Amino acid sequence: MNYELLCSKVIAITRLTGNFIRKEAMAFDANAIEYKGLNDLVSYVDKNAEKLLVKNLTKLIPDAGFITEEETINTKGKTYTWIIDPLDGTTNFIHGIPTYSISIALYEEDKPVIGVVYEVNRGEMFFTFKGGAAYLNNKEIRVSENANLSQSLLATGFPYYQFDKQAQYIQLFTEMMQKCHGLRRIGSAAVDLAYVACGRFDAYFEYNLNSYDVAAGAYLVQQAGGKIMNFAGGDEFLETREVLATNGKVTNEILDTIKKYF
């Protein structure tokens, strides 16, 4: 498998889908939404973008499986599986806040080999592939060199359902806010991870995530020299649905703080 060539084809498909999302955003009616659950929104744009991605990605590897957010298709591949979120940041999209992304990962026998995150409105294409580095619009990127949490900018997300851990999460926020330059909540986990990969954020943490939220971004962080783990410090972040992504230099202090509350 030529991963670099395959990645270039995935990028082209991602740009095509991004063009569709941008076009729909200009005339989007916020009434055209559905609720999958409490505060869990979806629109026809999500669904149609996913169908477009599935159609074109299937042409690249016909026997590959899919794990998708909108479940327009879910099939298990023998060797390859695409893990995709067609519109990560749907709530931002619906409310006209211009930060949302397309997230695509390819797994080969349970290991990531391609990761693409496209921040649609900024036109920023983050990508990586097995045997290569991590890139932003063809320029190699690396995680930050900052080793001091007190000088770090962190990203996180807020729970929007399953509020049973809300109180302890607020306690965690309170402590972290006193230890760093600031906390940011962008509203797209894929973008948060891409920003860690390119050094804009020094770390990112969030719980109650799905594989399609983080698969591509996590691989970007790893390929850019960063660290990915769950709140216990283990590798099973997809299974536990908890993610801590860091530049590797501020890991211990953040992880020690998280463990106080989780």
C-alpha positions in Angstrom: 0.0 0.0 0.0 1.3 3.4 -1.0 0.1 5.4 2.0 1.3 8.8 0.7 -0.5 8.4 -2.6 -3.6 7.1 -0.9 -3.5 10.1 1.5 -3.4 12.5 -1.4 -6.5 11.0 -2.8 -8.3 11.2 0.6 -7.3 14.9 0.7 -8.9 15.5 -2.7 -12.1 13.8 -1.5 -12.1 15.8 1.7 -11.7 19.1 -0.2 -14.6 18.1 -2.5 -16.8 17.4 0.6 -15.7 20.7 2.2 -16.8 22.6 -0.8 -20.3 21.0 -0.4 -20.4 22.0 3.3 -19.3 25.6 2.6 -22.0 25.9 -0.1 -24.7 24.6 2.2 -23.6 26.8 5.0 -24.4 30.0 3.0 -28.1 29.1 2.9 -28.6 26.8 5.8 -31.9 27.0 7.7 -31.3 26.3 11.4 -34.8 24.8 11.5 -33.6 21.9 9.3 -32.1 20.0 12.2 -32.9 16.8 14.0 -32.1 15.5 17.5 -30.3 12.2 17.9 -30.4 12.7 21.7 -30.2 15.5 24.3 -28.3 18.4 22.7 -27.0 15.9 20.0 -27.8 17.6 16.7 -27.7 16.5 13.1 -28.6 18.1 9.8 -29.1 17.0 6.3 -25.6 18.5 5.6 -24.0 16.0 8.0 -25.8 13.1 6.4 -25.2 14.1 2.8 -21.6 14.9 3.4 -21.1 11.5 5.0 -22.7 9.8 1.9 -20.4 11.8 -0.4 -17.4 10.7 1.7 -18.4 7.0 1.8 -19.1 7.0 -2.0 -15.7 8.3 -2.9 -13.7 6.5 -0.2 -15.2 3.2 -1.3 -13.7 3.7 -4.7 -10.2 3.8 -3.1 -10.5 0.6 -1.2 -13.7 -1.3 -2.2 -13.6 -3.9 0.6 -12.9 -1.5 3.4 -15.3 -1.1 6.3 -16.7 2.0 7.8 -17.4 3.5 11.2 -19.4 6.7 10.7 -21.1 9.2 13.0 -24.4 9.4 11.1 -24.5 5.6 10.5 -25.4 6.0 6.8 -23.2 2.9 6.6 -21.5 0.7 9.2 -19.6 -2.3 7.8 -16.6 -4.2 9.1 -13.7 -4.5 6.8 -11.4 -7.5 6.9 -8.2 -5.4 6.8 -9.1 -1.7 6.4 -11.7 0.5 8.2 -12.4 4.1 7.6 -13.4 6.1 10.7 -15.1 9.3 9.6 -16.9 12.3 11.0 -18.4 14.3 8.1 -19.0 17.4 10.1 -17.3 17.6 13.5 -18.7 20.7 15.2 -22.3 20.4 14.0 -23.6 22.7 16.7 -21.1 25.4 15.6 -22.3 24.9 12.0 -26.0 25.2 12.9 -25.4 28.4 14.8 -23.2 29.9 12.2 -20.0 29.7 14.2 -17.3 29.1 11.6 -15.2 26.3 13.3 -16.1 22.8 12.1 -14.2 20.1 10.3 -14.1 16.9 8.4 -12.3 14.0 10.1 -11.1 10.9 8.3 -8.9 8.1 9.6 -7.9 4.8 8.0 -7.1 1.9 10.2 -5.2 -1.1 8.9 -5.7 -4.1 11.2 -6.6 -1.9 14.1 -3.7 0.5 13.6 -4.0 4.0 12.1 -2.2 4.5 8.8 -3.9 7.8 7.5 -5.3 10.7 9.4 -6.9 13.8 7.8 -8.6 16.7 9.5 -9.9 19.6 7.3 -10.9 22.8 9.0 -13.4 23.8 6.4 -13.6 27.6 6.7 -9.9 28.3 7.2 -9.0 25.9 4.4 -6.5 24.2 6.7 -5.7 20.6 5.7 -4.0 18.6 8.4 -2.8 15.2 7.3 -0.5 12.4 8.0 0.2 8.9 6.8 2.2 5.8 7.8 5.9 6.4 7.0 5.5 10.2 6.8 5.4 13.2 9.1 2.4 15.3 10.1 1.5 18.2 7.8 -0.6 21.4 7.6 -1.2 22.4 3.9 2.0 20.5 2.9 4.2 22.1 5.6 5.5 19.7 8.3 4.2 20.4 11.7 5.4 19.4 15.2 3.9 19.7 18.7 5.0 22.6 20.9 8.3 22.6 22.8 6.8 24.3 25.9 7.6 22.4 29.0 5.9 24.6 31.5 2.2 24.1 32.3 2.0 27.7 33.6 2.8 28.9 30.1 0.5 26.5 28.3 -2.7 27.1 26.4 -5.0 24.1 26.8 -8.2 23.0 25.0 -11.1 21.0 26.4 -14.8 20.3 25.7 -17.8 20.6 27.9 -20.3 17.7 28.5 -23.6 18.2 26.6 -25.2 15.0 27.9 -24.5 12.4 30.5 -24.0 15.0 33.2 -23.1 12.5 35.9 -19.5 13.7 35.9 -20.2 17.4 35.5 -19.4 18.4 39.0 -16.0 16.8 39.1 -15.3 18.1 35.6 -16.0 21.6 36.8 -13.6 21.1 39.7 -11.0 20.0 37.2 -11.6 23.1 35.1 -11.2 25.3 38.2 -7.8 23.8 39.0 -6.5 23.8 35.5 -7.6 27.4 34.9 -5.3 28.4 37.8 -2.3 26.5 36.4 -2.2 27.6 32.7 -2.5 30.6 30.4 -6.1 29.6 29.6 -8.6 27.0 28.6 -10.3 27.1 25.2 -13.5 25.3 24.0 -13.6 25.4 20.2 -16.4 22.9 19.7 -14.6 20.4 17.4 -12.5 17.7 19.0 -10.8 17.0 15.6 -9.7 20.6 15.4 -8.5 20.6 19.0 -6.3 17.6 18.3 -5.0 19.1 15.1 -4.1 22.3 17.0 -2.1 20.2 19.5 -0.3 18.6 16.6 0.8 21.9 15.1 1.7 23.5 18.5 -1.2 26.0 18.9 -2.4 24.1 21.9 0.0 22.5 24.3 -2.6 19.9 25.4 -6.3 18.9 25.1 -8.5 16.8 27.3 -12.1 15.7 27.1 -14.3 12.7 28.0 -17.4 11.1 26.5 -15.9 11.0 23.0 -16.5 8.6 20.1 -13.9 7.1 17.8 -15.0 9.2 14.8 -14.4 12.3 16.9 -10.7 11.6 17.6 -9.3 8.8 15.5 -7.7 11.1 12.8 -6.7 13.9 15.2 -5.1 11.5 17.6 -2.9 10.0 14.8 -1.9 13.5 13.8 -0.7 14.2 17.4 1.3 11.0 17.5 2.9 11.6 14.1 3.8 15.2 15.2 5.7 13.9 18.2 2.9 14.2 20.8 1.3 11.8 23.3 -2.2 10.4 23.4 -3.7 8.6 26.3 -6.8 8.2 28.4 -7.4 9.8 31.8 -5.6 6.9 33.5 -2.6 7.3 31.3 -3.3 4.2 29.2 -3.4 3.6 25.5 -7.1 2.6 25.3 -8.4 6.1 24.7 -10.8 4.9 22.0 -12.3 2.3 24.2 -12.6 4.4 27.4 -13.8 7.5 25.4 -11.4 9.7 27.3 -8.6 11.6 25.6 -5.6 13.5 26.9 -3.4 14.8 24.1 -0.2 16.6 24.9 3.1 17.8 23.5 4.7 15.2 25.7 6.4 17.8 28.0 3.4 18.8 30.1 1.9 15.4 30.4 2.7 14.4 33.9 1.4 17.6 35.6 -1.9 17.5 33.6 -2.4 13.8 34.1 -1.8 14.1 37.9 -4.4 16.8 38.0 -6.9 14.8 36.0 -6.4 11.8 38.3 -7.6 13.8 41.3 -11.1 13.9 39.8 -11.4 10.9 37.5 
